[in-house]
């Protein structure tokens, strides 16, 4: 199948990386993707790095950008695009108008990556959304969110979990000792890890405070925090975390490491993974931890509460509650057999449900 991927963004974050990976994975599965993106954008660089076909295309994000509509109609006809994936919600209007008034002949598919925070039931949004052929929600709660906040026809909304390359984590041959040496971590400690940018919404503070509770109960464990602050972020959240560490006398028990390009090695160094984000829409890092064979302890909020089934493939704790988090951690620390059973179930589910090959098959056949 010839797939067009619209990613009209100069930024580089989870959304843009997701669209790039869809292009790469669909190519690996025998499809022919073409990325339509702004010149000198980050996703253009990604396409070049991964030898993916791309075409320079950008719009002002105005609904009535007639020149962009004409150009996209012409390009899609030239490249015989059968299905178009729309990366940014702002581009749904452009493609919907092109299809309705310029006769664009292809299926329009929108993979939802963020929940809808306010009602979008006005005439214009209703027209745009119902011009789509398929709206893909990665989890049932996001489907319900879409149906509550919009007037899209329910039959257009499908639940297809977004995937990761599970084999990258399952087949990783680096052992724990080697991984800890690479990250300069203690070889024999029990390591609890959290991976993500340093941001209040990611919940690192709750894990730091939970570690202090564990220490107070005589449980020996260390914490590894992997990530970086957003460029230009003036909140100084990392410094705030360090002040809490000092206040709680945890400076020797917490290791801060920068983002790791070989993230599978970072997971290999850990014993337990924590997803503490207070409202994570989906959480790819949770899936990666599961695929890595780690016991996962997650906040009972957002997408995490649907990916993790309490006492089946992981444990949930009360959102923003260090005491509840500490209790869940004690459960898996003091019961190694349970920790092993949870990690095995998590890895199996990651492979069966969240592998990108399954996602590509369900999206494109």
Secondary structure, DSSP 4 states (H G I P E B T S, - for coil): -EEEEEE--S--SHHHHHHHHHHHHHHHTT-EEEEEE-TT-HHHHHHHHTT--EEE----S-TT-HHHHHHHHHHHHHTT--EEEE-SGGGHHHHHHHHHHH---SEEEEEE-S---S-B-SHHHHHHHHH-SEEEESSHHHHHHHHHHB---GGGEEE----B-HHHHHT----HHHHHHHTT--SSS-EEEEES-S-GGGTHHHHHHHHHHHHHTT---EEEEE--PPTT-TT-HHHHHHHHHHHTT-TTTEEEE---SSHHHHHHT-SEEEE--SS-SS-HHHHHHHHTT-EEEEESSTTHHHHS-BTTTBEEE-TT-HHHHHHHHHHHHS-HHHHHHHHHHHHHHHHHHSBHHHHHHHHH-
